[in-house]
Amino acid sequence: MTSTLLIVQFVLAIIITITILLQKSSSIGLGAYSGSNDSLFGAKGPGNFLTKATMVLGLLFVVNTITLGYLYNQNKLESAIDNVKTDTLIPATPKETTAPAAPKAPVVPAEPVSK
């Protein structure tokens, strides 16, 4: 869930940047490369449309940021070690059998019996 919202956050940041650069300014910005600025939605349409789009995208960006902060804050008490799988292919042995056996005294060989 958080990875999806993080991707949405990056996409929103890029789209907001583009809509801000397309808005008409004193130096026209990047709008000069898009053709006629005044014919998109009427004489004053592009300014109003891009302003409203920037406002809506900014609101979505802020809501997404708050949601991401809330979701990441929920996981702050968890550790990465808590998610490690401990299952292995080696079977567990009981602790009694893993203890070393008591050392035995060496056996002295018996004398050969002569007949």
Rosetta blueprint (number, residue, H / E / L):
1 M L
2 T H
3 S H
4 T H
5 L H
6 L H
7 I H
8 V H
9 Q H
10 F H
11 V H
12 L H
13 A H
14 I H
15 I H
16 I H
17 T H
18 I H
19 T H
20 I H
21 L H
22 L H
23 Q L
24 K L
25 S L
26 S L
27 S L
28 I L
29 G H
30 L H
31 G H
32 A H
33 Y H
34 S H
35 G L
36 S L
37 N H
38 D H
39 S H
40 L L
41 F L
42 G L
43 A L
44 K L
45 G H
46 P H
47 G H
48 N H
49 F H
50 L H
51 T H
52 K H
53 A H
54 T H
55 M H
56 V H
57 L H
58 G H
59 L H
60 L H
61 F H
62 V H
63 V H
64 N H
65 T H
66 I H
67 T H
68 L H
69 G H
70 Y H
71 L H
72 Y H
73 N H
74 Q H
75 N L
76 K L
77 L L
78 E L
79 S L
80 A H
81 I H
82 D H
83 N H
84 V L
85 K L
86 T L
87 D L
88 T L
89 L L
90 I L
91 P L
92 A L
93 T L
94 P L
95 K H
96 E H
97 T H
98 T H
99 A L
100 P L
101 A L
102 A L
103 P L
104 K L
105 A L
106 P L
107 V L
108 V L
109 P L
110 A L
111 E L
112 P L
113 V L
114 S L
115 K L
